[in-house]
Amino acid sequence: MRKIGIMGGTFDPIHNGHIMLGRQAYAEYNLDEVWYMPSGQPPHKKGRHVTESAERCHMVKLAIQDIPYFVFSDFEVRRTGKNTYTAETLALLGEKYPDVHFYFIVGADSLFEIENGIIPRR
């Protein structure tokens, strides 16, 4: 079973901390790849300016292009709907790639936001 890390985020902009975190996870968990996956419409950033997804995707591609085990993924950006939630994205990835064990990589800034209890309304 392949082991793939998912480095998700708004990446507005992507920075060295994102790259270092991906490298650390790759080495520490013996991952096959780390997929950098910009978020679509982050629900926790309503009311804040977020750069268009095409520009954020371009920034990510440029930032990771020289690291062979980093892969760009537009999986979440392509999702439709008003908001995209990480839990739903991870479930969809599991369905699409049943032969992969995914590792969700999260930075401290996002980890602290989880405590705010942002829950989608149905």
N, C-alpha and C positions, 0 to 999 in steps of 0.2 A: 504494500500500500504506500502510495506516495505521500509525503509530508509537505504541505504547503502552508506558509504563513500568509495571512491576510493583513496587510498594512492599510487600513482604511482611514479616511479622514477627509476634511474639506480641502486640505493642501492649498491654503490661500494666504500665503504661498507655501509651497514645500520648502523645507529648510534642512540644514545639516543634522538637526536632531532627529528628523524623520529617517534620514539615511543611516545614521548611527544606530538607531533603534532596530531598523531592519537588518543591519549587519550583525548586531548582537544576537537577535533572535535566530537568525540563520545559523550562526556558529553554536549557540548554546543548546538549541533543540535539534541540531543536525537535520535541518530542513533541506528539501530538494530545491525549493524556490521560495521567493517572497513575492507575492503579487501586490503591487501598489494599486489601490482601488479608490479613486476619488469618489466622494459621496455625490449623490444626485441633489436632492433638495433636503439639506439637513434641517430637521424640525426644530432643533435646539438653537438655530441661528436666525429665527424669524425676527424681523425688525432690524437686522444688521445687514450691511452690504456684503454680498458674496459675489466674487468674480464669476463671470459666466463659465459654465462647465467646460466648454471647448478650450478656453484659455488655461484653466487649471489643469486639464488633461495634457495640454502641450507642455506646461511647466514640468509636470511629473515625468513625461517621456524624456525631456532633456536632462533632468536631474539623475535619472537612473540608467541612461543609455550605455554607460561604460561599465556597468556591473552585470556580469553575465547571468547571475542567479536571481536578478531582479526582473520582474515581468510587469508590464503595464496591463491593467485590466479595466475596461470600461463597463464591466458587468453592472455596477450599481448606477452609473450615470445613465445607462440605457433603460433602466427600470422606469415604468410609467407610474403616474400617480402624483398626488400633491406632495406627499412626504415619502422619504425612503428611510426605513429603520434597519439598523444593523442586524437585529435578530432575524428579521424576515429575509434579508440578503443571505445570511449564513444558512438558513433553512433551504433556500432556493439553490445555493451552491451545493449543499449536501445531496439534494435530489438530482442535480445535473451531473455531478461528479461523484458517484457512489464509491469509486475506487480511491478516493483521496481522503486523507485525514487532515482537516483544516485546523490551523492554530490562529486564533484571533490575536493580533498584536495591537496593544493599546498604549498610548502615551499617558503620562501622569495627568496632563491637562484634561484629557477625555475621561480618564478614570474618576477624577474628582467630580465631573459633571454627571456621572451616572448616579451619584448620590442625590441629585436634584429630582430624581424620579420622573423623568420625562417618559410618559406612557402614551402610546397612540390612542386616540379616541376613535371608536368604531361607530 
